[in-house]
């Protein structure tokens, strides 16, 4: 959905509800702002990285002495390969890099089939908006993944962090502990509180299914008529119904950072995960938002950890 259409719907929704529409972006200061920057590495040294951005421009960024990087494992930033696609968390208006994730992908869906003996080939149904995906689980990663995914069989949910290699997703780390129920058997939400909840807590996760450089969220509780999705409107978190274009106030409890994030996509797949996040504290069950990598990183999330403990409200 285009930015203009989302913005118009957000303003109309706020007017209908009698509240100010709010402004997308950081909602409150919490130290120096973080900015996400993405691109393809053209050259890298211990002190400097040169990238080509999605817009085709060349950018030169200083690498902070304390900066770290991940490319399937923790490595020094200078060891990142030329040609890798990176998302970077930066300071000083995008000029100084402190964290890099290279070729990082998230592999989320319902298991359709599993084949192979050592390296496993898994077919995932990634939901009505994202289609099917074939992924590889290397033998060396299979034990770690199956400890967190004990129901490693068709019909159960799967969620892993990995890297893109030759156009294929390679799963390396579990992003969550697998929910114990089949994907079609999501537990009901708790009884609603009297009145309106000002803040709702739960895991905020991320997906790389958004447009490049997009800031936004996929949200589970949308009307099917609003999204054209028969699987929308399902969550165990007790979320209110919203519309595409609504503005979420998302607060990372761990980092203390907040932002107003527009709802730009249907989060029906995220709504099937009645799981917890245990970063810095244990969240209630049920994913409250699935963020774009840009929004997730700028709120202080680590793509490898896969979630942060969040509170959301209406913008």
BELDAZI-V198406 format. One record per backbone hydrogen bond with DSSP energy under -0.5 kcal/mol. NH is the residue of the N-H (numbers start at 1). CO is the residue of the C=O. If there is no record, write none. Layout:
# BELDAZI-V198406
[[NH/CO] [NH/CO]]
This chain:
# BELDAZI-V198406
[[6/2] [7/3] [8/4] [9/5] [10/6] [11/7] [12/8] [13/9] [14/10] [15/11] [16/12] [17/13] [18/14] [18/15] [19/14] [25/260] [27/258] [28/258] [30/31] [35/90] [37/88] [39/86] [40/52] [41/84] [42/50] [43/50] [45/48] [49/61] [50/43] [51/59] [52/40] [53/51] [53/57] [56/53] [59/51] [61/49] [61/59] [62/95] [63/47] [64/62] [64/97] [67/64] [68/98] [69/75] [70/100] [71/73] [75/69] [79/76] [80/77] [83/41] [84/81] [86/39] [86/84] [87/101] [88/37] [89/99] [90/35] [90/88] [91/96] [95/91] [95/92] [96/91] [97/62] [98/89] [99/89] [100/68] [101/87] [102/70] [103/85] [105/162] [107/160] [108/106] [109/158] [110/125] [111/156] [112/123] [113/123] [115/121] [120/137] [121/115] [122/120] [122/135] [123/113] [124/122] [124/133] [125/110] [126/124] [126/131] [130/127] [131/127] [133/124] [135/122] [135/133] [136/169] [137/120] [138/136] [138/171] [141/138] [142/138] [142/139] [143/139] [145/141] [146/142] [147/143] [148/144] [149/145] [152/150] [153/151] [155/111] [156/153] [157/181] [158/109] [160/107] [161/173] [162/105] [163/170] [164/103] [165/163] [165/168] [168/165] [169/134] [170/163] [171/136] [171/169] [172/161] [173/161] [175/159] [176/159] [178/148] [178/176] [183/155] [185/182] [190/236] [200/312] [202/310] [204/308] [205/289] [206/306] [207/291] [214/211] [216/214] [217/262] [218/290] [219/265] [222/220] [223/242] [226/223] [227/223] [228/224] [229/224] [230/228] [232/229] [233/220] [234/220] [242/221] [245/263] [246/243] [248/246] [248/261] [249/313] [250/248] [250/259] [251/249] [251/311] [252/257] [253/251] [253/309] [254/309] [256/252] [258/28] [259/250] [260/25] [261/248] [261/259] [263/246] [264/217] [264/262] [265/217] [267/219] [271/267] [272/269] [273/270] [274/272] [275/273] [280/278] [283/277] [283/281] [286/275] [287/273] [288/203] [289/203] [290/218] [291/205] [291/289] [292/216] [293/207] [294/214] [295/214] [296/292] [297/293] [298/294] [299/295] [300/297] [301/296] [303/301] [305/302] [306/302] [308/204] [310/202] [310/308] [311/251] [312/200] [313/249] [315/247]]
